[in-house]
């Protein structure tokens, strides 16, 4: 997704104008946090693992298409919940 795509989405969904440079600055700030989360160590054992999907519709090339965010949620031995993986698919 390009900064232009994000800019268009923000205008269409929320009717706000956000410049490419602002989107780039925000992205640059949060990417280290995202990378840290993606590379964090996971527990060896999760007593329960839930898998689910959240369906949504999105405009793609002038058409409305179905997409889903697939989520794996684990509960460790102490009862703490942890998002193990998120995946956007069709």
PDB file of N, CA, C and O in Angstrom:
ATOM      1  N   UNK A   1       0.853  -1.168   0.000  1.00  0.00           N
ATOM      2  CA  UNK A   1       0.000   0.000   0.000  1.00  0.00           C
ATOM      3  C   UNK A   1       0.899   1.230   0.000  1.00  0.00           C
ATOM      4  O   UNK A   1       1.793   1.352   0.837  1.00  0.00           O
ATOM      5  N   UNK A   2       0.663   2.123  -0.923  1.00  0.00           N
ATOM      6  CA  UNK A   2       1.484   3.327  -1.037  1.00  0.00           C
ATOM      7  C   UNK A   2       0.925   4.434  -0.145  1.00  0.00           C
ATOM      8  O   UNK A   2      -0.203   4.352   0.341  1.00  0.00           O
ATOM      9  N   UNK A   3       1.743   5.478   0.059  1.00  0.00           N
ATOM     10  CA  UNK A   3       1.258   6.622   0.835  1.00  0.00           C
ATOM     11  C   UNK A   3       0.073   7.274   0.117  1.00  0.00           C
ATOM     12  O   UNK A   3      -0.842   7.782   0.766  1.00  0.00           O
ATOM     13  N   UNK A   4       0.086   7.261  -1.208  1.00  0.00           N
ATOM     14  CA  UNK A   4      -1.048   7.790  -1.967  1.00  0.00           C
ATOM     15  C   UNK A   4      -2.316   6.991  -1.731  1.00  0.00           C
ATOM     16  O   UNK A   4      -3.404   7.558  -1.631  1.00  0.00           O
ATOM     17  N   UNK A   5      -2.177   5.659  -1.639  1.00  0.00           N
ATOM     18  CA  UNK A   5      -3.332   4.802  -1.334  1.00  0.00           C
ATOM     19  C   UNK A   5      -3.906   5.152   0.039  1.00  0.00           C
ATOM     20  O   UNK A   5      -5.121   5.249   0.212  1.00  0.00           O
ATOM     21  N   UNK A   6      -3.023   5.336   0.999  1.00  0.00           N
ATOM     22  CA  UNK A   6      -3.463   5.670   2.365  1.00  0.00           C
ATOM     23  C   UNK A   6      -4.130   7.040   2.370  1.00  0.00           C
ATOM     24  O   UNK A   6      -5.171   7.227   3.001  1.00  0.00           O
ATOM     25  N   UNK A   7      -3.528   7.999   1.663  1.00  0.00           N
ATOM     26  CA  UNK A   7      -4.097   9.344   1.570  1.00  0.00           C
ATOM     27  C   UNK A   7      -5.511   9.291   0.985  1.00  0.00           C
ATOM     28  O   UNK A   7      -6.420   9.935   1.509  1.00  0.00           O
ATOM     29  N   UNK A   8      -5.700   8.532  -0.090  1.00  0.00           N
ATOM     30  CA  UNK A   8      -7.024   8.389  -0.715  1.00  0.00           C
ATOM     31  C   UNK A   8      -8.016   7.728   0.230  1.00  0.00           C
ATOM     32  O   UNK A   8      -9.170   8.147   0.320  1.00  0.00           O
ATOM     33  N   UNK A   9      -7.567   6.700   0.930  1.00  0.00           N
ATOM     34  CA  UNK A   9      -8.427   5.987   1.874  1.00  0.00           C
ATOM     35  C   UNK A   9      -8.882   6.923   2.997  1.00  0.00           C
ATOM     36  O   UNK A   9     -10.059   6.925   3.359  1.00  0.00           O
ATOM     37  N   UNK A  10      -7.975   7.705   3.542  1.00  0.00           N
ATOM     38  CA  UNK A  10      -8.329   8.622   4.634  1.00  0.00           C
ATOM     39  C   UNK A  10      -9.351   9.656   4.153  1.00  0.00           C
ATOM     40  O   UNK A  10     -10.272  10.012   4.890  1.00  0.00           O
ATOM     41  N   UNK A  11      -9.188  10.132   2.926  1.00  0.00           N
ATOM     42  CA  UNK A  11     -10.133  11.114   2.374  1.00  0.00           C
ATOM     43  C   UNK A  11     -11.499  10.463   2.146  1.00  0.00           C
ATOM     44  O   UNK A  11     -12.531  11.032   2.500  1.00  0.00           O
ATOM     45  N   UNK A  12     -11.496   9.271   1.555  1.00  0.00           N
ATOM     46  CA  UNK A  12     -12.753   8.591   1.250  1.00  0.00           C
ATOM     47  C   UNK A  12     -13.497   8.162   2.505  1.00  0.00           C
ATOM     48  O   UNK A  12     -14.707   8.362   2.609  1.00  0.00           O
ATOM     49  N   UNK A  13     -12.779   7.572   3.462  1.00  0.00           N
ATOM     50  CA  UNK A  13     -13.433   7.012   4.650  1.00  0.00           C
ATOM     51  C   UNK A  13     -13.766   8.064   5.707  1.00  0.00           C
ATOM     52  O   UNK A  13     -14.830   8.012   6.323  1.00  0.00           O
ATOM     53  N   UNK A  14     -12.851   9.026   5.918  1.00  0.00           N
ATOM     54  CA  UNK A  14     -12.992   9.955   7.050  1.00  0.00           C
ATOM     55  C   UNK A  14     -13.124  11.413   6.630  1.00  0.00           C
ATOM     56  O   UNK A  14     -13.294  12.293   7.473  1.00  0.00           O
ATOM     57  N   UNK A  15     -13.044  11.671   5.309  1.00  0.00           N
ATOM     58  CA  UNK A  15     -13.136  13.025   4.769  1.00  0.00           C
ATOM     59  C   UNK A  15     -12.102  13.965   5.401  1.00  0.00           C
ATOM     60  O   UNK A  15     -12.403  15.116   5.717  1.00  0.00           O
ATOM     61  N   UNK A  16     -10.872  13.449   5.578  1.00  0.00           N
ATOM     62  CA  UNK A  16      -9.784  14.284   6.074  1.00  0.00           C
ATOM     63  C   UNK A  16      -8.624  14.223   5.082  1.00  0.00           C
ATOM     64  O   UNK A  16      -8.404  13.216   4.408  1.00  0.00           O
ATOM     65  N   UNK A  17      -7.902  15.319   5.016  1.00  0.00           N
ATOM     66  CA  UNK A  17      -6.742  15.399   4.141  1.00  0.00           C
ATOM     67  C   UNK A  17      -5.473  15.161   4.951  1.00  0.00           C
ATOM     68  O   UNK A  17      -5.219  15.853   5.937  1.00  0.00           O
ATOM     69  N   UNK A  18      -4.691  14.193   4.534  1.00  0.00           N
ATOM     70  CA  UNK A  18      -3.412  13.882   5.166  1.00  0.00           C
ATOM     71  C   UNK A  18      -2.381  13.823   4.041  1.00  0.00           C
ATOM     72  O   UNK A  18      -2.565  13.108   3.056  1.00  0.00           O
ATOM     73  N   UNK A  19      -1.309  14.571   4.196  1.00  0.00           N
ATOM     74  CA  UNK A  19      -0.312  14.630   3.129  1.00  0.00           C
ATOM     75  C   UNK A  19       0.546  13.364   3.093  1.00  0.00           C
ATOM     76  O   UNK A  19       0.647  12.632   4.077  1.00  0.00           O
ATOM     77  N   UNK A  20       1.156  13.131   1.935  1.00  0.00           N
ATOM     78  CA  UNK A  20       2.081  12.002   1.789  1.00  0.00           C
ATOM     79  C   UNK A  20       3.209  12.082   2.819  1.00  0.00           C
ATOM     80  O   UNK A  20       3.610  11.068   3.390  1.00  0.00           O
ATOM     81  N   UNK A  21       3.713  13.288   3.051  1.00  0.00           N
ATOM     82  CA  UNK A  21       4.832  13.437   3.993  1.00  0.00           C
ATOM     83  C   UNK A  21       4.407  13.096   5.423  1.00  0.00           C
ATOM     84  O   UNK A  21       5.182  12.505   6.175  1.00  0.00           O
ATOM     85  N   UNK A  22       3.178  13.468   5.802  1.00  0.00           N
ATOM     86  CA  UNK A  22       2.680  13.121   7.140  1.00  0.00           C
ATOM     87  C   UNK A  22       2.523  11.616   7.274  1.00  0.00           C
ATOM     88  O   UNK A  22       2.882  11.038   8.299  1.00  0.00           O
ATOM     89  N   UNK A  23       1.988  10.986   6.243  1.00  0.00           N
ATOM     90  CA  UNK A  23       1.830   9.528   6.263  1.00  0.00           C
ATOM     91  C   UNK A  23       3.193   8.855   6.359  1.00  0.00           C
ATOM     92  O   UNK A  23       3.349   7.885   7.100  1.00  0.00           O
ATOM     93  N   UNK A  24       4.172   9.351   5.628  1.00  0.00           N
ATOM     94  CA  UNK A  24       5.530   8.789   5.685  1.00  0.00           C
ATOM     95  C   UNK A  24       6.138   8.948   7.075  1.00  0.00           C
ATOM     96  O   UNK A  24       6.765   8.021   7.587  1.00  0.00           O
ATOM     97  N   UNK A  25       5.957  10.123   7.691  1.00  0.00           N
ATOM     98  CA  UNK A  25       6.505  10.343   9.045  1.00  0.00           C
ATOM     99  C   UNK A  25       5.861   9.393  10.056  1.00  0.00           C
ATOM    100  O   UNK A  25       6.549   8.819  10.900  1.00  0.00           O
ATOM    101  N   UNK A  26       4.547   9.232   9.967  1.00  0.00           N
ATOM    102  CA  UNK A  26       3.842   8.327  10.886  1.00  0.00           C
ATOM    103  C   UNK A  26       4.322   6.894  10.671  1.00  0.00           C
ATOM    104  O   UNK A  26       4.610   6.179  11.631  1.00  0.00           O
ATOM    105  N   UNK A  27       4.408   6.479   9.410  1.00  0.00           N
ATOM    106  CA  UNK A  27       4.866   5.124   9.086  1.00  0.00           C
ATOM    107  C   UNK A  27       6.279   4.889   9.606  1.00  0.00           C
ATOM    108  O   UNK A  27       6.562   3.842  10.187  1.00  0.00           O
ATOM    109  N   UNK A  28       7.170   5.863   9.397  1.00  0.00           N
ATOM    110  CA  UNK A  28       8.548   5.741   9.879  1.00  0.00           C
ATOM    111  C   UNK A  28       8.610   5.602  11.399  1.00  0.00           C
ATOM    112  O   UNK A  28       9.472   4.898  11.927  1.00  0.00           O
ATOM    113  N   UNK A  29       7.698   6.273  12.099  1.00  0.00           N
ATOM    114  CA  UNK A  29       7.669   6.195  13.566  1.00  0.00           C
ATOM    115  C   UNK A  29       7.182   4.839  14.063  1.00  0.00           C
ATOM    116  O   UNK A  29       7.732   4.297  15.022  1.00  0.00           O
ATOM    117  N   UNK A  30       6.146   4.283  13.413  1.00  0.00           N
ATOM    118  CA  UNK A  30       5.561   3.057  13.951  1.00  0.00           C
ATOM    119  C   UNK A  30       6.213   1.778  13.440  1.00  0.00           C
ATOM    120  O   UNK A  30       6.068   0.730  14.070  1.00  0.00           O
ATOM    121  N   UNK A  31       6.929   1.833  12.317  1.00  0.00           N
ATOM    122  CA  UNK A  31       7.516   0.608  11.763  1.00  0.00           C
ATOM    123  C   UNK A  31       8.474  -0.094  12.726  1.00  0.00           C
ATOM    124  O   UNK A  31       8.433  -1.322  12.795  1.00  0.00           O
ATOM    125  N   UNK A  32       9.336   0.607  13.476  1.00  0.00           N
ATOM    126  CA  UNK A  32      10.175  -0.108  14.447  1.00  0.00           C
ATOM    127  C   UNK A  32       9.349  -0.849  15.506  1.00  0.00           C
ATOM    128  O   UNK A  32       9.727  -1.936  15.944  1.00  0.00           O
ATOM    129  N   UNK A  33       8.234  -0.264  15.910  1.00  0.00           N
ATOM    130  CA  UNK A  33       7.362  -0.909  16.905  1.00  0.00           C
ATOM    131  C   UNK A  33       6.712  -2.144  16.297  1.00  0.00           C
ATOM    132  O   UNK A  33       6.610  -3.180  16.954  1.00  0.00           O
ATOM    133  N   UNK A  34       6.274  -2.042  15.049  1.00  0.00           N
ATOM    134  CA  UNK A  34       5.666  -3.173  14.350  1.00  0.00           C
ATOM    135  C   UNK A  34       6.688  -4.296  14.193  1.00  0.00           C
ATOM    136  O   UNK A  34       6.375  -5.457  14.457  1.00  0.00           O
ATOM    137  N   UNK A  35       7.908  -3.961  13.764  1.00  0.00           N
ATOM    138  CA  UNK A  35       8.973  -4.967  13.582  1.00  0.00           C
ATOM    139  C   UNK A  35       9.281  -5.665  14.903  1.00  0.00           C
ATOM    140  O   UNK A  35       9.440  -6.885  14.950  1.00  0.00           O
ATOM    141  N   UNK A  36       9.364  -4.875  15.980  1.00  0.00           N
ATOM    142  CA  UNK A  36       9.639  -5.454  17.305  1.00  0.00           C
ATOM    143  C   UNK A  36       8.548  -6.446  17.694  1.00  0.00           C
ATOM    144  O   UNK A  36       8.838  -7.523  18.214  1.00  0.00           O
ATOM    145  N   UNK A  37       7.279  -6.076  17.439  1.00  0.00           N
ATOM    146  CA  UNK A  37       6.171  -6.972  17.756  1.00  0.00           C
ATOM    147  C   UNK A  37       6.253  -8.239  16.912  1.00  0.00           C
ATOM    148  O   UNK A  37       6.040  -9.337  17.426  1.00  0.00           O
ATOM    149  N   UNK A  38       6.560  -8.100  15.613  1.00  0.00           N
ATOM    150  CA  UNK A  38       6.621  -9.258  14.722  1.00  0.00           C
ATOM    151  C   UNK A  38       7.741 -10.215  15.111  1.00  0.00           C
ATOM    152  O   UNK A  38       7.612 -11.424  14.915  1.00  0.00           O
ATOM    153  N   UNK A  39       8.830  -9.698  15.654  1.00  0.00           N
ATOM    154  CA  UNK A  39      10.001 -10.518  15.962  1.00  0.00           C
ATOM    155  C   UNK A  39      10.088 -10.930  17.422  1.00  0.00           C
ATOM    156  O   UNK A  39      11.091 -11.511  17.838  1.00  0.00           O
ATOM    157  N   UNK A  40       9.050 -10.639  18.214  1.00  0.00           N
ATOM    158  CA  UNK A  40       9.088 -10.978  19.636  1.00  0.00           C
ATOM    159  C   UNK A  40       9.085 -12.492  19.822  1.00  0.00           C
ATOM    160  O   UNK A  40       8.526 -13.220  19.002  1.00  0.00           O
ATOM    161  N   UNK A  41       9.706 -12.964  20.896  1.00  0.00           N
ATOM    162  CA  UNK A  41       9.673 -14.410  21.137  1.00  0.00           C
ATOM    163  C   UNK A  41       8.283 -14.847  21.623  1.00  0.00           C
ATOM    164  O   UNK A  41       7.633 -14.140  22.394  1.00  0.00           O
ATOM    165  N   UNK A  42       7.852 -15.992  21.172  1.00  0.00           N
ATOM    166  CA  UNK A  42       6.584 -16.556  21.617  1.00  0.00           C
ATOM    167  C   UNK A  42       6.843 -17.633  22.650  1.00  0.00           C
ATOM    168  O   UNK A  42       7.956 -18.148  22.757  1.00  0.00           O
ATOM    169  N   UNK A  43       5.810 -17.973  23.414  1.00  0.00           N
ATOM    170  CA  UNK A  43       5.913 -19.053  24.392  1.00  0.00           C
ATOM    171  C   UNK A  43       6.090 -20.390  23.670  1.00  0.00           C
ATOM    172  O   UNK A  43       5.690 -20.539  22.516  1.00  0.00           O
ATOM    173  N   UNK A  44       6.680 -21.339  24.347  1.00  0.00           N
ATOM    174  CA  UNK A  44       6.822 -22.673  23.757  1.00  0.00           C
ATOM    175  C   UNK A  44       5.491 -23.402  23.698  1.00  0.00           C
ATOM    176  O   UNK A  44       5.235 -24.177  22.776  1.00  0.00           O
ATOM    177  N   UNK A  45       4.629 -23.141  24.706  1.00  0.00           N
ATOM    178  CA  UNK A  45       3.354 -23.843  24.796  1.00  0.00           C
ATOM    179  C   UNK A  45       2.237 -22.835  25.053  1.00  0.00           C
ATOM    180  O   UNK A  45       2.354 -21.960  25.911  1.00  0.00           O
ATOM    181  N   UNK A  46       1.162 -22.977  24.299  1.00  0.00           N
ATOM    182  CA  UNK A  46      -0.077 -22.244  24.564  1.00  0.00           C
ATOM    183  C   UNK A  46      -1.137 -23.297  24.850  1.00  0.00           C
ATOM    184  O   UNK A  46      -1.322 -24.234  24.073  1.00  0.00           O
ATOM    185  N   UNK A  47      -1.837 -23.133  25.982  1.00  0.00           N
ATOM    186  CA  UNK A  47      -2.820 -24.148  26.370  1.00  0.00           C
ATOM    187  C   UNK A  47      -4.042 -24.129  25.459  1.00  0.00           C
ATOM    188  O   UNK A  47      -4.686 -25.157  25.248  1.00  0.00           O
ATOM    189  N   UNK A  48      -4.358 -22.950  24.922  1.00  0.00           N
ATOM    190  CA  UNK A  48      -5.495 -22.806  24.018  1.00  0.00           C
ATOM    191  C   UNK A  48      -5.073 -21.905  22.868  1.00  0.00           C
ATOM    192  O   UNK A  48      -4.395 -20.899  23.078  1.00  0.00           O
ATOM    193  N   UNK A  49      -5.473 -22.263  21.655  1.00  0.00           N
ATOM    194  CA  UNK A  49      -5.245 -21.414  20.493  1.00  0.00           C
ATOM    195  C   UNK A  49      -6.581 -21.255  19.759  1.00  0.00           C
ATOM    196  O   UNK A  49      -7.196 -22.233  19.335  1.00  0.00           O
ATOM    197  N   UNK A  50      -7.009 -20.007  19.623  1.00  0.00           N
ATOM    198  CA  UNK A  50      -8.229 -19.685  18.880  1.00  0.00           C
ATOM    199  C   UNK A  50      -7.828 -19.177  17.500  1.00  0.00           C
ATOM    200  O   UNK A  50      -6.859 -18.432  17.359  1.00  0.00           O
ATOM    201  N   UNK A  51      -8.571 -19.580  16.503  1.00  0.00           N
ATOM    202  CA  UNK A  51      -8.384 -19.045  15.159  1.00  0.00           C
ATOM    203  C   UNK A  51      -9.720 -18.496  14.697  1.00  0.00           C
ATOM    204  O   UNK A  51     -10.765 -19.122  14.875  1.00  0.00           O
ATOM    205  N   UNK A  52      -9.663 -17.316  14.103  1.00  0.00           N
ATOM    206  CA  UNK A  52     -10.885 -16.672  13.662  1.00  0.00           C
ATOM    207  C   UNK A  52     -10.569 -15.788  12.463  1.00  0.00           C
ATOM    208  O   UNK A  52      -9.405 -15.566  12.129  1.00  0.00           O
ATOM    209  N   UNK A  53     -11.603 -15.295  11.830  1.00  0.00           N
ATOM    210  CA  UNK A  53     -11.443 -14.370  10.710  1.00  0.00           C
ATOM    211  C   UNK A  53     -12.468 -13.256  10.851  1.00  0.00           C
ATOM    212  O   UNK A  53     -13.598 -13.478  11.287  1.00  0.00           O
ATOM    213  N   UNK A  54     -12.051 -12.063  10.476  1.00  0.00           N
ATOM    214  CA  UNK A  54     -12.945 -10.919  10.454  1.00  0.00           C
ATOM    215  C   UNK A  54     -13.138 -10.534   8.989  1.00  0.00           C
ATOM    216  O   UNK A  54     -12.211 -10.025   8.359  1.00  0.00           O
ATOM    217  N   UNK A  55     -14.325 -10.770   8.442  1.00  0.00           N
ATOM    218  CA  UNK A  55     -14.552 -10.433   7.030  1.00  0.00           C
ATOM    219  C   UNK A  55     -14.851  -8.950   6.870  1.00  0.00           C
ATOM    220  O   UNK A  55     -15.413  -8.320   7.766  1.00  0.00           O
ATOM    221  N   UNK A  56     -14.473  -8.406   5.733  1.00  0.00           N
ATOM    222  CA  UNK A  56     -14.793  -7.022   5.395  1.00  0.00           C
ATOM    223  C   UNK A  56     -14.799  -6.879   3.879  1.00  0.00           C
ATOM    224  O   UNK A  56     -14.318  -7.757   3.163  1.00  0.00           O
ATOM    225  N   UNK A  57     -15.341  -5.782   3.400  1.00  0.00           N
ATOM    226  CA  UNK A  57     -15.377  -5.488   1.970  1.00  0.00           C
ATOM    227  C   UNK A  57     -14.466  -4.302   1.705  1.00  0.00           C
ATOM    228  O   UNK A  57     -14.360  -3.392   2.527  1.00  0.00           O
ATOM    229  N   UNK A  58     -13.812  -4.317   0.555  1.00  0.00           N
ATOM    230  CA  UNK A  58     -12.906  -3.238   0.183  1.00  0.00           C
ATOM    231  C   UNK A  58     -13.051  -2.960  -1.310  1.00  0.00           C
ATOM    232  O   UNK A  58     -13.347  -3.858  -2.098  1.00  0.00           O
ATOM    233  N   UNK A  59     -12.841  -1.711  -1.680  1.00  0.00           N
ATOM    234  CA  UNK A  59     -12.893  -1.353  -3.098  1.00  0.00           C
ATOM    235  C   UNK A  59     -11.530  -1.644  -3.705  1.00  0.00           C
ATOM    236  O   UNK A  59     -10.513  -1.158  -3.209  1.00  0.00           O
ATOM    237  N   UNK A  60     -11.499  -2.428  -4.767  1.00  0.00           N
ATOM    238  CA  UNK A  60     -10.267  -2.782  -5.458  1.00  0.00           C
ATOM    239  C   UNK A  60     -10.506  -2.688  -6.958  1.00  0.00           C
ATOM    240  O   UNK A  60     -11.349  -3.397  -7.506  1.00  0.00           O
ATOM    241  N   UNK A  61      -9.769  -1.822  -7.608  1.00  0.00           N
ATOM    242  CA  UNK A  61      -9.877  -1.635  -9.056  1.00  0.00           C
ATOM    243  C   UNK A  61     -11.321  -1.357  -9.482  1.00  0.00           C
ATOM    244  O   UNK A  61     -11.802  -1.893 -10.480  1.00  0.00           O
ATOM    245  N   UNK A  62     -11.999  -0.509  -8.707  1.00  0.00           N
ATOM    246  CA  UNK A  62     -13.354  -0.104  -9.057  1.00  0.00           C
ATOM    247  C   UNK A  62     -14.447  -1.078  -8.676  1.00  0.00           C
ATOM    248  O   UNK A  62     -15.621  -0.825  -8.946  1.00  0.00           O
ATOM    249  N   UNK A  63     -14.083  -2.196  -8.049  1.00  0.00           N
ATOM    250  CA  UNK A  63     -15.071  -3.210  -7.629  1.00  0.00           C
ATOM    251  C   UNK A  63     -15.004  -3.384  -6.123  1.00  0.00           C
ATOM    252  O   UNK A  63     -13.969  -3.136  -5.504  1.00  0.00           O
ATOM    253  N   UNK A  64     -16.110  -3.811  -5.541  1.00  0.00           N
ATOM    254  CA  UNK A  64     -16.136  -4.164  -4.128  1.00  0.00           C
ATOM    255  C   UNK A  64     -15.816  -5.656  -4.032  1.00  0.00           C
ATOM    256  O   UNK A  64     -16.507  -6.483  -4.626  1.00  0.00           O
ATOM    257  N   UNK A  65     -14.767  -5.993  -3.282  1.00  0.00           N
ATOM    258  CA  UNK A  65     -14.371  -7.396  -3.134  1.00  0.00           C
ATOM    259  C   UNK A  65     -14.327  -7.764  -1.654  1.00  0.00           C
ATOM    260  O   UNK A  65     -14.154  -6.904  -0.791  1.00  0.00           O
ATOM    261  N   UNK A  66     -14.485  -9.051  -1.381  1.00  0.00           N
ATOM    262  CA  UNK A  66     -14.443  -9.561  -0.014  1.00  0.00           C
ATOM    263  C   UNK A  66     -13.007  -9.863   0.381  1.00  0.00           C
ATOM    264  O   UNK A  66     -12.239 -10.409  -0.411  1.00  0.00           O
ATOM    265  N   UNK A  67     -12.650  -9.509   1.601  1.00  0.00           N
ATOM    266  CA  UNK A  67     -11.351  -9.829   2.179  1.00  0.00           C
ATOM    267  C   UNK A  67     -11.607 -10.300   3.604  1.00  0.00           C
ATOM    268  O   UNK A  67     -12.721 -10.191   4.115  1.00  0.00           O
ATOM    269  N   UNK A  68     -10.566 -10.825   4.237  1.00  0.00           N
ATOM    270  CA  UNK A  68     -10.677 -11.235   5.639  1.00  0.00           C
ATOM    271  C   UNK A  68      -9.329 -11.055   6.318  1.00  0.00           C
ATOM    272  O   UNK A  68      -8.278 -11.213   5.697  1.00  0.00           O
ATOM    273  N   UNK A  69      -9.376 -10.724   7.596  1.00  0.00           N
ATOM    274  CA  UNK A  69      -8.179 -10.722   8.429  1.00  0.00           C
ATOM    275  C   UNK A  69      -8.277 -11.978   9.295  1.00  0.00           C
ATOM    276  O   UNK A  69      -9.197 -12.119  10.101  1.00  0.00           O
ATOM    277  N   UNK A  70      -7.327 -12.875   9.118  1.00  0.00           N
ATOM    278  CA  UNK A  70      -7.277 -14.113   9.899  1.00  0.00           C
ATOM    279  C   UNK A  70      -6.412 -13.865  11.123  1.00  0.00           C
ATOM    280  O   UNK A  70      -5.340 -13.268  11.025  1.00  0.00           O
ATOM    281  N   UNK A  71      -6.880 -14.323  12.274  1.00  0.00           N
ATOM    282  CA  UNK A  71      -6.195 -14.062  13.531  1.00  0.00           C
ATOM    283  C   UNK A  71      -6.019 -15.366  14.302  1.00  0.00           C
ATOM    284  O   UNK A  71      -6.950 -16.164  14.410  1.00  0.00           O
ATOM    285  N   UNK A  72      -4.808 -15.576  14.839  1.00  0.00           N
ATOM    286  CA  UNK A  72      -4.543 -16.687  15.759  1.00  0.00           C
ATOM    287  C   UNK A  72      -4.222 -16.072  17.120  1.00  0.00           C
ATOM    288  O   UNK A  72      -3.283 -15.287  17.253  1.00  0.00           O
ATOM    289  N   UNK A  73      -5.009 -16.436  18.118  1.00  0.00           N
ATOM    290  CA  UNK A  73      -4.859 -15.921  19.473  1.00  0.00           C
ATOM    291  C   UNK A  73      -4.511 -17.076  20.399  1.00  0.00           C
ATOM    292  O   UNK A  73      -5.220 -18.082  20.429  1.00  0.00           O
ATOM    293  N   UNK A  74      -3.426 -16.942  21.152  1.00  0.00           N
ATOM    294  CA  UNK A  74      -3.020 -17.991  22.081  1.00  0.00           C
ATOM    295  C   UNK A  74      -3.214 -17.567  23.524  1.00  0.00           C
ATOM    296  O   UNK A  74      -3.075 -16.389  23.854  1.00  0.00           O
ATOM    297  N   UNK A  75      -3.533 -18.519  24.381  1.00  0.00           N
ATOM    298  CA  UNK A  75      -3.603 -18.283  25.825  1.00  0.00           C
ATOM    299  C   UNK A  75      -2.532 -19.157  26.455  1.00  0.00           C
ATOM    300  O   UNK A  75      -2.539 -20.377  26.294  1.00  0.00           O
ATOM    301  N   UNK A  76      -1.593 -18.512  27.188  1.00  0.00           N
ATOM    302  CA  UNK A  76      -0.471 -19.262  27.753  1.00  0.00           C
ATOM    303  C   UNK A  76      -0.851 -19.924  29.079  1.00  0.00           C
ATOM    304  O   UNK A  76      -2.001 -19.848  29.512  1.00  0.00           O
ATOM    305  N   UNK A  77       0.112 -20.565  29.710  1.00  0.00           N
ATOM    306  CA  UNK A  77      -0.130 -21.334  30.939  1.00  0.00           C
ATOM    307  C   UNK A  77      -0.619 -20.456  32.095  1.00  0.00           C
ATOM    308  O   UNK A  77      -1.294 -20.946  33.000  1.00  0.00           O
ATOM    309  N   UNK A  78      -0.280 -19.152  32.070  1.00  0.00           N
ATOM    310  CA  UNK A  78      -0.723 -18.239  33.135  1.00  0.00           C
ATOM    311  C   UNK A  78      -2.042 -17.546  32.799  1.00  0.00           C
ATOM    312  O   UNK A  78      -2.551 -16.761  33.599  1.00  0.00           O
ATOM    313  N   UNK A  79      -2.596 -17.829  31.624  1.00  0.00           N
ATOM    314  CA  UNK A  79      -3.862 -17.230  31.227  1.00  0.00           C
ATOM    315  C   UNK A  79      -3.730 -15.931  30.451  1.00  0.00           C
ATOM    316  O   UNK A  79      -4.736 -15.274  30.181  1.00  0.00           O
ATOM    317  N   UNK A  80      -2.506 -15.542  30.085  1.00  0.00           N
ATOM    318  CA  UNK A  80      -2.301 -14.321  29.306  1.00  0.00           C
ATOM    319  C   UNK A  80      -2.605 -14.579  27.829  1.00  0.00           C
ATOM    320  O   UNK A  80      -2.211 -15.603  27.271  1.00  0.00           O
ATOM    321  N   UNK A  81      -3.299 -13.650  27.221  1.00  0.00           N
ATOM    322  CA  UNK A  81      -3.639 -13.763  25.801  1.00  0.00           C
ATOM    323  C   UNK A  81      -2.563 -13.094  24.965  1.00  0.00           C
ATOM    324  O   UNK A  81      -1.997 -12.077  25.365  1.00  0.00           O
ATOM    325  N   UNK A  82      -2.282 -13.667  23.802  1.00  0.00           N
ATOM    326  CA  UNK A  82      -1.274 -13.127  22.908  1.00  0.00           C
ATOM    327  C   UNK A  82      -1.719 -13.344  21.469  1.00  0.00           C
ATOM    328  O   UNK A  82      -2.067 -14.461  21.087  1.00  0.00           O
ATOM    329  N   UNK A  83      -1.710 -12.280  20.669  1.00  0.00           N
ATOM    330  CA  UNK A  83      -1.994 -12.431  19.246  1.00  0.00           C
ATOM    331  C   UNK A  83      -0.760 -13.068  18.622  1.00  0.00           C
ATOM    332  O   UNK A  83       0.313 -12.465  18.614  1.00  0.00           O
ATOM    333  N   UNK A  84      -0.903 -14.271  18.105  1.00  0.00           N
ATOM    334  CA  UNK A  84       0.222 -15.013  17.559  1.00  0.00           C
ATOM    335  C   UNK A  84       0.497 -14.631  16.104  1.00  0.00           C
ATOM    336  O   UNK A  84       1.651 -14.581  15.679  1.00  0.00           O
ATOM    337  N   UNK A  85      -0.557 -14.364  15.353  1.00  0.00           N
ATOM    338  CA  UNK A  85      -0.385 -14.065  13.930  1.00  0.00           C
ATOM    339  C   UNK A  85      -1.642 -13.390  13.414  1.00  0.00           C
ATOM    340  O   UNK A  85      -2.754 -13.714  13.832  1.00  0.00           O
ATOM    341  N   UNK A  86      -1.453 -12.449  12.500  1.00  0.00           N
ATOM    342  CA  UNK A  86      -2.550 -11.849  11.754  1.00  0.00           C
ATOM    343  C   UNK A  86      -2.183 -11.932  10.284  1.00  0.00           C
ATOM    344  O   UNK A  86      -1.038 -11.690   9.904  1.00  0.00           O
ATOM    345  N   UNK A  87      -3.161 -12.274   9.463  1.00  0.00           N
ATOM    346  CA  UNK A  87      -2.917 -12.434   8.040  1.00  0.00           C
ATOM    347  C   UNK A  87      -4.101 -11.892   7.270  1.00  0.00           C
ATOM    348  O   UNK A  87      -5.244 -12.226   7.578  1.00  0.00           O
ATOM    349  N   UNK A  88      -3.847 -11.058   6.271  1.00  0.00           N
ATOM    350  CA  UNK A  88      -4.915 -10.534   5.430  1.00  0.00           C
ATOM    351  C   UNK A  88      -4.986 -11.411   4.183  1.00  0.00           C
ATOM    352  O   UNK A  88      -3.991 -11.575   3.477  1.00  0.00           O
ATOM    353  N   UNK A  89      -6.144 -11.963   3.919  1.00  0.00           N
ATOM    354  CA  UNK A  89      -6.307 -12.849   2.765  1.00  0.00           C
ATOM    355  C   UNK A  89      -7.600 -12.552   2.027  1.00  0.00           C
ATOM    356  O   UNK A  89      -8.369 -11.670   2.408  1.00  0.00           O
ATOM    357  N   UNK A  90      -7.814 -13.297   0.979  1.00  0.00           N
ATOM    358  CA  UNK A  90      -9.023 -13.118   0.170  1.00  0.00           C
ATOM    359  C   UNK A  90     -10.044 -14.183   0.510  1.00  0.00           C
ATOM    360  O   UNK A  90     -11.131 -14.203  -0.066  1.00  0.00           O
TER     361      UNK A  90
END
